[in-house]
Amino acid sequence: MKAHLLLLAVVFVWGSTFVLVKDALADISPLLFNLMRMALAALCLAAIYRRHIGHIDRRALLYGAVTGLLLATGYQLQTAGLRLTTPSKSAFLTGMMVIFVPLLISIPWLRPVGSHGPRWNAYAGALLAFVGIVFLTTPAHGGLNLRSINTGDLLTLACALGFACHVLALAHFSPRMRFEQLALLQVSFAAVFMAVSLPIFERPYIHWSARVVIALAVAAVLATAVAFTVQSWAQQILPATHTAVLLTMEPVFAWLTSWVALGEGLCLRSGAGALLILLGIGLTELIPSRIQPTAHEGARISGP
């Protein structure tokens, strides 16, 4: 229960930062923002976990590089898309990862060692959450109008696949190394990959302002350094499907923040979507599942 609550707190932080980042992108290019965010977070984690740096081995470096690449991919696509869509819609589309995780876990060689394939309630919960996301992101009139989907939406949808792969990578790697090392390495490698991709995909610019400084501070410290430390620890305990469904609360928190800060309303259709997301979470989390080993037990079964 502690892992669930702490990860839910992380999701709240992530959801509430969409408005901050969207506002800051008026003064800074998206990929430069990501690079500065990750670099600052890496420095914070290096200072906090400096005692663990000397114990990093080759395997830890490999795991950190893989998770860092997936993390960078997700954030680069998400932030680039956020400039072209609304904060709440970006968060809702990112929530599509709840569909991708069970689908990916159903492939045996992608499944974390010692875990079972998803049960019916995981698929049903993911389906409910997906329908909720559709209600939240499509127009109230006219049904599914593909013309309402823009480039920002497509970039954000691609980011959801990247984040789903990141969740699975953490499920594989977190039992095999200390969470402090995993948090530091994945953020550090993400910063490196972002630095390499920046000149290729963007002409960076920045106009220093209070909103840029505030957004960078909150995103780097709370939404990255603290958040990924908690996630790296929590995924030693939680199945990947549970993590994915908890992350569907991110769009709900993002909408609440947009409603409070920007006055972005929620119609009856959108409210039904939010309710379906909550029902999906409940269906996945509250129905008893087959007893399966924890991540650490699974790692011991498979060996180093």
Rosetta blueprint (number, residue, H / E / L):
1 M L
2 K H
3 A H
4 H H
5 L H
6 L H
7 L H
8 L H
9 A H
10 V H
11 V H
12 F H
13 V H
14 W H
15 G H
16 S H
17 T H
18 F H
19 V H
20 L H
21 V H
22 K H
23 D H
24 A H
25 L L
26 A L
27 D L
28 I E
29 S L
30 P H
31 L H
32 L H
33 F H
34 N H
35 L H
36 M H
37 R H
38 M H
39 A H
40 L H
41 A H
42 A H
43 L H
44 C H
45 L H
46 A H
47 A H
48 I H
49 Y L
50 R H
51 R H
52 H H
53 I H
54 G L
55 H L
56 I L
57 D L
58 R H
59 R H
60 A H
61 L H
62 L H
63 Y H
64 G H
65 A H
66 V H
67 T H
68 G H
69 L H
70 L H
71 L H
72 A H
73 T H
74 G H
75 Y H
76 Q H
77 L H
78 Q H
79 T H
80 A H
81 G H
82 L H
83 R L
84 L L
85 T L
86 T L
87 P H
88 S H
89 K H
90 S H
91 A H
92 F H
93 L H
94 T H
95 G L
96 M L
97 M H
98 V H
99 I H
100 F H
101 V H
102 P H
103 L H
104 L H
105 I H
106 S L
107 I L
108 P H
109 W H
110 L H
111 R L
112 P L
113 V L
114 G L
115 S L
116 H L
117 G L
118 P L
119 R L
120 W H
121 N H
122 A H
123 Y H
124 A H
125 G H
126 A H
127 L H
128 L H
129 A H
130 F H
131 V H
132 G H
133 I H
134 V H
135 F H
136 L H
137 T H
138 T L
139 P L
140 A L
141 H L
142 G L
143 G L
144 L L
145 N L
146 L H
147 R H
148 S H
149 I L
150 N L
151 T H
152 G H
153 D H
154 L H
155 L H
156 T H
157 L H
158 A H
159 C H
160 A H
161 L H
162 G H
163 F H
164 A H
165 C H
166 H H
167 V H
168 L H
169 A H
170 L H
171 A H
172 H H
173 F H
174 S H
175 P H
176 R H
177 M L
178 R L
179 F H
180 E H
181 Q H
182 L H
183 A H
184 L H
185 L H
186 Q H
187 V H
188 S H
189 F H
190 A H
191 A H
192 V H
193 F H
194 M H
195 A H
196 V H
197 S H
198 L H
199 P H
200 I H
201 F H
202 E L
203 R L
204 P L
205 Y L
206 I E
207 H L
208 W L
209 S L
210 A H
211 R H
212 V H
213 V H
214 I H
215 A H
216 L H
217 A H
218 V H
219 A H
220 A H
221 V H
222 L H
223 A H
224 T H
225 A H
226 V H
227 A H
228 F H
229 T H
230 V H
231 Q H
232 S H
233 W H
234 A H
235 Q L
236 Q L
237 I L
238 L L
239 P L
240 A H
241 T H
242 H H
243 T H
244 A H
245 V H
246 L H
247 L L
248 T L
249 M H
250 E H
251 P H
252 V H
253 F H
254 A H
255 W H
256 L H
257 T H
258 S H
259 W H
260 V H
261 A H
262 L H
263 G L
264 E L
265 G L
266 L L
267 C L
268 L H
269 R H
270 S H
271 G H
272 A H
273 G H
274 A H
275 L H
276 L H
277 I H
278 L H
279 L H
280 G H
281 I H
282 G H
283 L H
284 T H
285 E H
286 L H
287 I L
288 P L
289 S L
290 R L
291 I L
292 Q L
293 P L
294 T L
295 A H
296 H H
297 E H
298 G H
299 A H
300 R H
301 I H
302 S H
303 G L
304 P L
